[in-house]
Amino acid sequence: MRKMIWYVLIVFFAGFFIGKFIKTEWISKFKVVIILTMLLLFSLGLEIGANDELFKKIDEIFLYAFLIALFGSIGSFLFGYISEKLFEKAGRKK
């Protein structure tokens, strides 16, 4: 499991540096990112569907995922609202 995170990081940074130094207009032309994202989501669903133990706990996982998404969204909204008000006040003082 620990080796897997290194593989993910290596592949991510390899893509980052390749994208930084090589022209990649063709990616947006052929919608490669969307296709690969859909393939990733499909493979994730396939893996979850094949795992019987995980599938039995899907209601519990759904609840936790919903709560994380809900509180993450609320926290992001509140942080954005408060920071906007703070920067707005700081901008008026100048």
WOVENJO-V604059 format. One record per residue. RES is the residue in three letters. PHI is phi in whole degrees, 0 to 359 (none if undefined). OMEGA is omega as a letter, one per 30 degrees, with the letter a starting at -180 (NA if undefined). Layout:
# WOVENJO-V604059
<<RES;PHI;OMEGA> <RES;PHI;OMEGA>>
This chain:
# WOVENJO-V604059
<<MET;none;a> <ARG;292;l> <LYS;292;a> <MET;298;a> <ILE;296;l> <TRP;292;l> <TYR;298;l> <VAL;298;a> <LEU;295;l> <ILE;296;a> <VAL;295;l> <PHE;299;a> <PHE;291;l> <ALA;297;l> <GLY;296;l> <PHE;298;a> <PHE;289;l> <ILE;296;l> <GLY;294;a> <LYS;287;a> <PHE;253;a> <ILE;240;l> <LYS;293;a> <THR;234;l> <GLU;296;a> <TRP;295;a> <ILE;295;l> <SER;288;l> <LYS;294;a> <PHE;259;l> <LYS;56;a> <VAL;297;a> <VAL;297;l> <ILE;295;l> <ILE;297;l> <LEU;292;l> <THR;295;l> <MET;295;l> <LEU;295;l> <LEU;296;l> <LEU;296;l> <PHE;296;a> <SER;293;l> <LEU;294;l> <GLY;298;l> <LEU;296;l> <GLU;294;l> <ILE;292;l> <GLY;295;a> <ALA;277;a> <ASN;267;a> <ASP;296;a> <GLU;296;l> <LEU;292;a> <PHE;294;l> <LYS;290;a> <LYS;261;a> <ILE;297;l> <ASP;292;l> <GLU;291;l> <ILE;295;l> <PHE;300;a> <LEU;298;l> <TYR;296;l> <ALA;296;l> <PHE;297;a> <LEU;295;l> <ILE;297;l> <ALA;294;a> <LEU;297;a> <PHE;290;l> <GLY;295;l> <SER;292;l> <ILE;297;l> <GLY;297;l> <SER;295;l> <PHE;297;a> <LEU;296;l> <PHE;297;l> <GLY;297;a> <TYR;295;a> <ILE;293;a> <SER;294;l> <GLU;296;l> <LYS;294;l> <LEU;295;a> <PHE;290;l> <GLU;294;l> <LYS;294;l> <ALA;293;l> <GLY;290;l> <ARG;287;a> <LYS;292;a> <LYS;284;NA>>
